[in-house]
Amino acid sequence: MEACEVVELKFPGELIGKEVIDSNARRIGVVKRILVVIPQMSIRMIVQGKGEQELPISEEDIAKVSGLIQLNKSYEKLEEIDVGEVSKLRVKIFREIQEKLKRTYGRVGFKDQ
């Protein structure tokens, strides 16, 4: 799979940094990365869950995007996270993005909103 990573210029953005819930309204994580898969031109989100769990989510699995992202599938295998963990994951993801931008461009390209 060849993919391009989407970068948003604010955090949390339209997708990156948003809370993700499954079809049972269980908090399962926060969007860490957005990938455009080539040549299919499909979208895939990488959701950071509890611990080091990362879950790829295809665009077909997204039911609704608003203040959070609701999926149309249940992910019972993933441990549910609480609001405090959502905040911690956002900080972790934000710092990872900052470090990646610094390594790539020598500076950070956006400010924490």
C-alpha positions in Angstrom: 0.0 0.0 0.0 1.4 3.4 -1.0 -0.1 6.3 0.8 0.3 10.1 1.3 -0.2 11.6 4.7 -2.6 14.5 5.1 -1.4 17.4 7.3 -3.8 19.8 9.0 -2.6 23.3 9.9 -4.5 23.5 13.2 -4.8 21.1 16.1 -7.2 19.5 16.7 -8.2 19.8 13.1 -11.2 18.7 11.1 -10.1 15.1 11.7 -6.7 14.8 13.3 -7.1 15.0 17.1 -10.8 14.3 17.1 -12.3 11.8 19.5 -13.6 8.6 17.9 -16.5 6.5 19.2 -17.8 3.2 17.8 -21.4 2.3 16.9 -22.1 1.5 20.6 -21.0 5.1 21.6 -17.8 3.7 23.3 -14.8 6.0 23.2 -12.1 4.1 21.4 -9.5 6.7 20.7 -8.3 9.8 18.9 -7.5 10.3 15.2 -3.7 10.3 14.9 -3.1 10.4 11.1 -5.0 10.6 7.9 -3.7 8.7 4.9 -4.8 8.9 1.2 -4.2 5.4 -0.2 -2.9 5.5 -3.8 -3.9 4.5 -6.5 -7.4 3.7 -5.0 -7.6 7.3 -3.7 -9.3 6.0 -0.6 -9.0 7.6 2.8 -7.8 5.8 5.9 -7.6 7.2 9.5 -5.2 5.8 12.0 -6.8 6.0 15.4 -4.7 5.9 18.6 -6.3 3.9 21.3 -5.3 3.0 24.8 -1.7 2.2 25.3 0.0 1.6 22.0 -3.1 0.4 20.2 -3.5 1.8 16.7 -6.4 1.0 14.5 -6.7 1.7 10.8 -10.3 2.9 9.9 -11.5 3.0 6.3 -13.8 5.8 5.1 -16.6 3.2 4.7 -16.5 2.6 8.5 -17.3 6.3 9.3 -20.9 7.1 10.0 -20.7 10.7 11.0 -18.1 13.5 11.4 -19.1 16.4 13.7 -17.5 17.4 17.1 -16.3 13.8 17.1 -16.1 10.9 14.7 -18.8 8.2 15.0 -18.1 4.8 13.4 -20.8 2.5 12.0 -19.1 -0.6 13.5 -18.5 -1.9 17.0 -14.9 -2.3 18.2 -15.4 -4.4 21.3 -11.9 -5.8 21.1 -10.6 -2.3 21.9 -10.6 -1.1 25.5 -12.8 1.9 26.1 -11.0 5.1 27.1 -12.2 7.9 29.4 -12.3 11.7 28.8 -8.9 12.2 30.6 -7.3 9.6 28.3 -8.7 11.5 25.3 -6.9 14.6 26.5 -3.7 12.7 27.1 -3.8 11.2 23.7 -4.3 14.6 22.1 -1.3 16.0 23.9 0.8 12.9 22.8 -0.3 13.2 19.2 0.2 16.9 19.1 3.8 16.5 20.4 4.5 13.7 17.8 3.3 16.0 15.0 5.4 18.9 16.3 8.5 16.7 16.4 7.9 15.3 12.9 7.5 18.9 11.6 10.7 20.0 13.3 12.6 17.0 11.9 11.2 17.6 8.4 11.1 21.4 8.1 13.2 22.6 11.0 10.2 24.4 12.6 6.6 23.8 13.7 4.0 24.8 11.1 1.0 25.4 13.4 0.0 26.4 16.9 -2.0 24.5 19.4 -5.6 25.8 19.2 
